Amino acid sequence: MHSSTILAAALAVIAVAADSRGGHAVFRSTDGGRTWSRSDRGLPGDSRINAFESFGESIFAGTDTGIFVSGDRGVGWRRSGASTAADRISSFAVLGTSIFAGVAGSGGPTAQPSPG
């Protein structure tokens, strides 16, 4: 697996890998990276993941089509109401009780943690 983005948090280890056809997939490990399982249920098909961040009990994924959040340690994902499908999320930053998303070419929306 050629991972381009890895989030290691107490919640889980999440990695994004590109396949030989240029596709993208998210994988998850709960045993420190010894074993991996595909974990992209709810993410848009073949969407590039540009950033991950953990915040509280949630994991955020910044994609080319907005912000997705998981409240179950990366098993399933849902679109966050803090972005639109037109937002290309390039980064996250946590400040106090807020998480901020960097949107390519502009400012960024603020997302509050929410259950998955």
Secondary structure, DSSP 8 states (H G I E B T S, - for coil): --EEEEEE-SS-EEEEEE-TTS-EEEEEESSTTSS-EE--BTS-TT--EEEEEEETTEEEEEETTEEEEESSTTSB-EE-TTS-TT--EEEEEEETTEEEEEETTS---EE-----
